[in-house]
Amino acid sequence: MGNTFGDLWGRGALIQLALTDLDDTLIAFGLPSATRRSRDAIHALLAEGLHFGPVTGRLPVDMGWMFDGDEPCYATGAFCNGQIVRVDGEVVHTVTIAADALERVERTLDGFDSDAYLALYHPWVAGGTAYVTERPDRLLANPPETYRRSIERIVARVTDFDSSAEPGGERSYVKANVQCACPRERMVELRDLLRREVPDLDFVFPSAVAPVIDIMPGGWNKGDGVRTLAEALGLAPDEYVVFGDSENDLAMIEAVENSVAVSNAADAVARAAHWHIGACADGAVDDALMEIAAAWREGRLPSFMGGEGA
C-alpha cells in the first residue's frame, strides 16, 4: 500500500511508541546481538521521552545478551510472542499454555517420521531449557542445530519441567517451540500437521531461515501483546508503530494501523503492512527509529509514513 495511507490520514497523530521484532527485523541473521547503531537509535527515541520495545518470540532473559546488557532497550516489550508484556520493567500481563496441550504436541512429534522435538524454556532463568520426548536416543543421534552442542536436559513429560511464567510464580508454561533437524519442506508439513492435531494452539515460523516452529496459545499472538502494551501506556491506535518480517509477526502487522515491513519480509507480511522500508541487513529499522525521534522533535509524521521528506 506504500505511503498512500499518508494521503488518507493527513498529518495523523505523532508516534510515541516504536515496537520491533528482533530476528531478521532489527538484528540481521547471523549477528550475535543488536548493533551499537541499533542501540544508539533506540536511545535517540528514549531521549525524546518516547517508548521503545522489542516484540519477539524470544525470552525476557535473552534480552541481556541480545542488547549487550543495555537494559533501557528492553525494559518495555512483548516477549514470548506477546505472552509476557512488560512496561518500564514491570510485567503487566502474562498468558500461559496449558500443559495438556503441550503433551499432545510432544506425542505428535514423537510419532512424526522426521526429527523434530518439543523444547520448553524458563523465561527468567538463563539456560533453563529442556527437550520433551520419549525418544531421547533419536534426539541425541540427530540433535537440532540450535542446541546441537548444549543439550543439557531431556524429560519424558511436560510436567517434569519446572517453569514459572513470572519470577517467584508457580509452575506454568509461556515459551515453547519445536526444534527441527529436518528439511524446510518437512517443517512445513509438520507445522500443518500440528495445526490439525492440536487446534487449540497455533504454530508459526519465527524466521524464514531458523529451523524452529513457534508455539502460541490459540487466541493470543503478538498483535494482542502489542495492543495490551499500548493500552497500558494509554496510547491511541495511531500513536504507535510496529516493524516485522516473519510469519509470527503477521498478526501484529495486521492488527496495528502503523505497521511496517522490512524489504526482506515474508510475502504475506509485506502484503499486509501499511508501510515499507529497506532491509534488516542494511539497518533500515535503525534509520526508521532515528527518523521517528526527529519527527517527534519537529511535530510531524516520520517520512516513511508519508511525513515531510517522503
C-alpha positions, -999 to 999 in steps of 0.1 A, spaced: 0 0 0 30 22 5 27 58 15 -8 63 1 -20 60 37 -4 94 44 -28 109 19 -58 92 36 -49 101 72 -35 136 67 -10 146 93 -21 119 118 -10 115 154 26 117 164 43 84 171 51 79 208 60 41 208 81 20 184 79 -18 187 100 -41 166 106 -78 160 142 -88 166 154 -116 144 157 -106 108 140 -72 115 162 -53 139 190 -79 142 203 -94 109 205 -132 108 239 -144 120 246 -114 142 251 -122 179 232 -91 192 218 -57 183 245 -34 168 258 -3 185 240 17 159 207 0 167 211 8 204 220 44 196 188 47 176 168 33 205 184 57 229 176 86 205 139 77 209 142 73 247 160 107 250 128 123 235 107 107 262 93 81 237 90 44 244 107 16 226 103 -22 229 111 -55 213 82 -77 203 98 -111 200 93 -148 203 124 -148 225 126 -149 263 129 -119 286 161 -135 300 176 -134 264 173 -97 262 205 -91 282 228 -107 257 207 -96 227 212 -59 237 246 -63 254 232 -56 288 217 -23 277 186 -25 299 167 5 288 164 -11 254 142 -39 267 126 -25 299 94 -23 278 83 -50 253 62 -81 245 82 -113 248 75 -150 241 53 -138 211 34 -114 232 27 -138 261 47 -117 286 41 -80 284 63 -56 303 62 -18 307 91 1 322 104 -31 338 71 -43 353 52 -73 340 17 -62 333 2 -92 315 10 -129 312 -6 -156 290 3 -193 296 0 -225 276 -18 -255 291 4 -285 299 -20 -310 284 -19 -292 250 19 -293 251 17 -330 259 -3 -335 227 24 -316 208 50 -340 222 31 -371 212 26 -358 177 63 -350 174 74 -384 187 52 -400 161 65 -378 132 89 -396 109 114 -367 107 134 -353 136 117 -326 155 113 -321 192 93 -300 217 115 -276 237 104 -258 268 120 -227 284 121 -209 317 115 -172 308 135 -158 337 164 -183 340 194 -183 316 199 -218 301 166 -231 316 157 -253 286 145 -289 283 136 -312 255 104 -332 260 105 -366 243 100 -403 250 126 -410 223 158 -395 237 181 -418 217 166 -404 184 172 -368 197 208 -374 207 215 -392 174 204 -362 153 200 -331 175 186 -299 162 212 -274 151 202 -247 176 212 -267 206 235 -293 190 263 -287 215 243 -279 246 215 -304 252 216 -305 290 182 -318 299 157 -342 284 124 -351 301 97 -376 292 67 -354 302 59 -317 301 51 -316 338 86 -329 346 99 -294 336 97 -268 363 89 -234 347 75 -202 360 58 -175 339 66 -149 365 96 -145 389 87 -165 420 54 -178 405 41 -213 403 49 -237 375 34 -226 342 44 -226 305 48 -195 283 77 -203 260 76 -235 239 88 -243 204 96 -271 181 133 -275 173 138 -292 140 165 -313 124 148 -318 91 145 -300 57 123 -269 54 96 -287 34 92 -313 62 89 -284 87 60 -270 66 43 -304 67 49 -307 104 35 -272 111 3 -281 92 1 -315 110 4 -298 144 -23 -273 135 -46 -302 127 -37 -323 158 -36 -296 184 -61 -269 171 -62 -251 204 -26 -239 198 -11 -220 169 21 -229 152 41 -204 131 76 -198 117 95 -171 136 121 -168 108 125 -177 71 158 -195 79 158 -207 115 149 -244 120 122 -236 145 84 -236 148 70 -213 175 41 -225 196 15 -200 208 -18 -203 227 -49 -201 205 -65 -167 206 -33 -149 216 -4 -136 195 20 -107 190 -9 -85 180 -27 -90 213 6 -84 232 11 -51 213 -24 -39 220 -20 -47 257 12 -29 259 -1 2 241 -32 3 263 -10 1 294 7 33 282 -26 50 274 -18 53 236 -44 56 208 -40 31 179 -24 57 156 3 67 182 25 36 179 43 17 151 54 -19 147 81 -34 125 82 -71 114 93 -96 88 81 -132 96 51 -154 99 49 -149 137 48 -111 130 18 -113 107 -9 -110 135 6 -77 148 12 -64 113 -25 -70 105 -36 -56 139 -17 -23 140 -26 8 119 11 19 116 26 -15 106 60 -16 87 76 -44 68 113 -46 61 121 -55 25 133 -90 34 99 -98 49 78 -128 41 53 -121 12 23 -122 35 38 -97 59 48 -74 31 13 -75 16 -3 -68 50 20 -40 61 8 -3 56 44 9 52 76 -5 37 113 2 44 146 -13 34 163 -45 45 172 -55 80 208 -62 70 211 -25 58 200 -11 91 166 1 78 149 -2 112 177 18 128 171 46 103 134 44 109 138 48 147 161 78 142 135 93 119 107 88 145 128 107 171 134 135 146 98 136 136 87 139 172 110 169 177 97 185 146 60 177 153 54 157 121 49 121 109 81 101 100 90 103 64 85 66 58 48 71 69 42 99 44 55 128 65 76 156 53 106 145 32 88 113 19 
